[in-house]
Amino acid sequence: MLFLPSCQLVAKRSGLLLRPAKATGDDSCPLTMLYWDFLMRHEKFLSKTHCMSMQLKKLTRLDPLQCKAIQQRAAHVRGACCSPASAI
């Protein structure tokens, strides 16, 4: 099983000033943003899993503009850390 630390845990241990409840903005948590992006990208597959129903329901409550901002920022972060140039 894969363990993903929460933003609160990362902020506490690293001393970073992150706001776990925020997925967008300068002081938002990158883990929160990537988590919501993951749910958006895999919603169809995850909807078959009963234990994800509450999180997917929360996903439907997000503002469409916030969803777009999350997706754009996540694409940028994924591209920056997953591009061949960053492996050098």
Stockholm file with secondary structure:
# STOCKHOLM 1.0

chainA/1-88         MLFLPSCQLVAKRSGLLLRPAKATGDDSCPLTMLYWDFLMRHEKFLSKTHCMSMQLKKLTRLDPLQCKAIQQRAAHVRGACCSPASAI
#=GR chainA/1-88 SS CCCCCCHHHHHHHHCCCCBTTCSSSTTBCHHHHHHHHHHHHTHHHHTTCGGGHHHHHHHHTSCHHHHHHHHHHHHHHHHHHHSGGGGC
#=GC SS_cons        CCCCCCHHHHHHHHCCCCBTTCSSSTTBCHHHHHHHHHHHHTHHHHTTCGGGHHHHHHHHTSCHHHHHHHHHHHHHHHHHHHSGGGGC
//
